[in-house]
Amino acid sequence: MGKKKNNRTRSTAPKRPTNPVEAEAADEGIEFGFRGVQFRTLPALDMSVDILDAADSGNGLTAVRLMLGDEEWNRFRELRPTLRDLAEFAEALASASGLGSQGN
C-alpha cells in the first residue's frame, strides 16, 4: 500500500496587515499580539481625536480604551491584567497603530 495523502488545506483567507502603513493603505485594522491573544486596532491616523483629548487631560486609561474600542477593551480585561501589563499593552498598542512613529 502507498502512503496516505495529507488532506490538510491551506487557508486562502487574505492575511491581515500587521503594520500601520499597510493597514491604512488597505483600509483595514491592524492585528497585534499580547500575552498570546490577538487584538485589533486602527492605524493612528484613522483614530478619533478624542484620544488626544484624553491623553492631554492625563487620562491614559481612557485613551487606551478609545484606541481599542469596547469589544477589544473587554477582551483585554478578560486577561485580568496588572498595571504593569497595562503599560506593556499600551506600548504594544501604540507601536502596532503607528503612534509615535509618524510624529502623532
Backbone torsions as a table, in degrees:
resi	resn	phi	psi	omega
1	MET	NA	146.7	-179.3
2	GLY	-84.2	176.2	178.4
3	LYS	-70.6	147.2	175.6
4	LYS	-77.3	143.0	177.3
5	LYS	-79.8	144.1	174.6
6	ASN	-82.7	115.7	-176.1
7	ASN	-88.6	11.5	178.9
8	ARG	-67.2	140.5	176.5
9	THR	-116.2	149.1	178.0
10	ARG	-84.6	146.4	178.4
11	SER	-68.4	135.0	177.2
12	THR	-101.4	4.7	178.3
13	ALA	-66.3	138.2	179.8
14	PRO	-65.2	142.5	179.4
15	LYS	-74.1	134.0	178.5
16	ARG	-76.1	146.4	178.7
17	PRO	-62.5	146.6	176.7
18	THR	-119.0	4.4	173.7
19	ASN	-128.7	152.0	-172.3
20	PRO	-60.4	-36.3	-177.7
21	VAL	-67.0	-46.0	178.0
22	GLU	-63.4	-42.7	-178.2
23	ALA	-64.9	-41.0	179.6
24	GLU	-65.8	-41.2	179.4
25	ALA	-64.9	-36.2	-178.9
26	ALA	-87.7	-3.5	-178.3
27	ASP	56.0	45.8	-179.4
28	GLU	-131.0	168.7	174.3
29	GLY	-77.2	169.8	179.9
30	ILE	-110.7	136.2	175.5
31	GLU	-100.1	141.1	174.2
32	PHE	-146.8	155.3	-177.1
33	GLY	-105.5	149.0	173.9
34	PHE	-151.6	122.8	-179.4
35	ARG	52.2	40.3	176.2
36	GLY	79.8	6.2	-179.2
37	VAL	-116.1	136.8	177.4
38	GLN	-89.2	134.7	177.0
39	PHE	-123.8	162.6	178.0
40	ARG	-125.3	143.9	174.0
41	THR	-145.4	175.8	177.2
42	LEU	-97.0	158.3	169.3
43	PRO	-60.8	147.5	-175.3
44	ALA	-51.7	-42.5	-176.0
45	LEU	-70.4	-12.0	177.8
46	ASP	-99.8	1.9	-179.2
47	MET	-83.9	159.6	179.8
48	SER	-68.4	145.3	175.2
49	VAL	-67.9	-14.5	176.1
50	ASP	-59.1	-26.7	177.7
51	ILE	-63.4	-41.7	178.2
52	LEU	-65.3	-39.9	176.7
53	ASP	-59.4	-44.8	-179.8
54	ALA	-63.8	-44.6	-179.2
55	ALA	-65.8	-42.6	179.2
56	ASP	-65.3	-28.1	178.6
57	SER	-83.5	1.0	-179.8
58	GLY	79.9	15.9	-178.7
59	ASN	-104.7	75.5	-178.8
60	GLY	-62.0	-34.8	-179.6
61	LEU	-63.4	-44.3	177.3
62	THR	-63.7	-38.6	178.5
63	ALA	-60.6	-44.7	179.1
64	VAL	-63.2	-43.7	179.2
65	ARG	-60.8	-41.8	179.4
66	LEU	-67.6	-36.1	178.9
67	MET	-65.3	-33.3	-176.8
68	LEU	-87.3	-38.7	-169.2
69	GLY	87.3	161.4	-173.2
70	ASP	-59.6	-45.7	-175.7
71	GLU	-63.4	-47.8	-179.3
72	GLU	-69.8	-35.3	176.7
73	TRP	-61.0	-44.1	179.1
74	ASN	-63.4	-37.5	176.9
75	ARG	-64.2	-40.1	176.9
76	PHE	-63.1	-44.4	-178.9
77	ARG	-64.0	-28.9	177.1
78	GLU	-62.8	-19.7	178.2
79	LEU	-76.8	-6.9	-177.6
80	ARG	54.8	56.5	-173.7
81	PRO	-72.0	151.5	172.5
82	THR	-90.9	174.9	176.2
83	LEU	-63.7	-35.7	176.2
84	ARG	-62.8	-43.2	177.6
85	ASP	-59.8	-42.3	179.8
86	LEU	-59.7	-43.8	179.5
87	ALA	-62.8	-44.0	179.0
88	GLU	-66.1	-40.1	179.1
89	PHE	-64.1	-43.8	180.0
90	ALA	-60.8	-38.3	176.9
91	GLU	-64.9	-44.5	179.1
92	ALA	-63.5	-40.6	178.9
93	LEU	-64.0	-47.1	179.7
94	ALA	-62.7	-41.6	179.3
95	SER	-64.8	-45.4	-179.0
96	ALA	-64.1	-39.9	-176.2
97	SER	-77.9	-18.7	-178.2
98	GLY	95.0	5.8	176.8
99	LEU	-63.1	134.5	-179.9
100	GLY	90.2	-36.3	-178.4
101	SER	-75.7	-18.0	-179.4
102	GLN	-114.3	13.3	-179.8
103	GLY	76.6	20.4	-178.0
104	ASN	-81.0	NA	NA
